Amino acid sequence: MENPFLQDDDSSGEYKGSFADASLNYMSYNDIASKLIKDKFWLTALELHTELVEAGKEVPKLKEFSLIQ
């Protein structure tokens, strides 16, 4: 099963898999960051960046995005 955050052709926002399938998939913070930025959830992306920096888990994509904002 593909990562739902990387699917560009589905704009419904609905997860098509089951919860059992979801537990087998791995989503990185980078995948989540890409989806948030792509869908223009800029405030959420900045909040995620702040939380990850505080936890010592900085994501380069979010760092670049936060510098632009």
C-alpha positions as CSV (number, residue, x, y, z in Angstrom):
1,M,0.0,0.0,0.0
2,E,1.3,3.4,-0.9
3,N,1.8,6.3,1.5
4,P,-1.4,8.4,1.4
5,F,0.6,11.6,1.9
6,L,2.4,11.1,-1.3
7,Q,-0.6,10.6,-3.6
8,D,-1.0,13.7,-5.8
9,D,-4.1,12.5,-7.7
10,D,-6.4,12.1,-4.7
11,S,-7.7,15.4,-3.4
12,S,-10.6,14.0,-1.4
13,G,-8.5,13.9,1.8
14,E,-9.9,10.5,2.7
15,Y,-7.6,7.6,3.7
16,K,-8.5,4.7,1.4
17,G,-6.8,1.9,3.4
18,S,-7.9,0.2,6.6
19,F,-6.4,0.9,10.0
20,A,-4.8,-2.6,9.9
21,D,-3.0,-1.6,6.8
22,A,-1.9,1.8,8.3
23,S,0.0,0.1,11.1
24,L,2.3,-1.6,8.6
25,N,3.3,1.6,6.9
26,Y,6.0,4.0,7.9
27,M,5.5,7.7,7.4
28,S,8.5,9.9,8.0
29,Y,8.4,13.4,9.3
30,N,9.6,14.5,5.9
31,D,6.6,12.8,4.3
32,I,4.2,14.7,6.6
33,A,6.1,18.0,6.1
34,S,5.8,17.6,2.3
35,K,2.1,17.0,2.5
36,L,1.5,20.0,4.8
37,I,3.5,22.3,2.6
38,K,1.9,21.0,-0.6
39,D,-1.6,21.5,0.8
40,K,-0.7,24.9,2.1
41,F,-1.1,24.1,5.8
42,W,1.7,26.5,6.5
43,L,0.9,27.3,10.1
44,T,0.7,23.6,10.9
45,A,4.0,23.0,9.1
46,L,5.6,25.8,11.2
47,E,4.2,24.3,14.4
48,L,5.5,20.9,13.5
49,H,8.9,22.4,12.8
50,T,8.9,24.1,16.2
51,E,7.9,20.9,18.0
52,L,10.5,18.8,16.2
53,V,13.3,21.3,16.8
54,E,12.4,21.3,20.5
55,A,12.6,17.5,20.5
56,G,15.9,17.6,18.6
57,K,14.5,16.0,15.4
58,E,14.8,18.8,12.9
59,V,13.6,18.1,9.3
60,P,15.6,20.0,6.6
61,K,12.5,20.6,4.5
62,L,10.7,22.3,7.4
63,K,13.8,24.3,8.2
64,E,14.1,25.6,4.7
65,F,10.3,26.4,4.7
66,S,10.5,28.2,8.0
67,L,13.4,30.4,6.8
68,I,11.3,31.5,3.8
69,Q,8.3,32.4,5.9
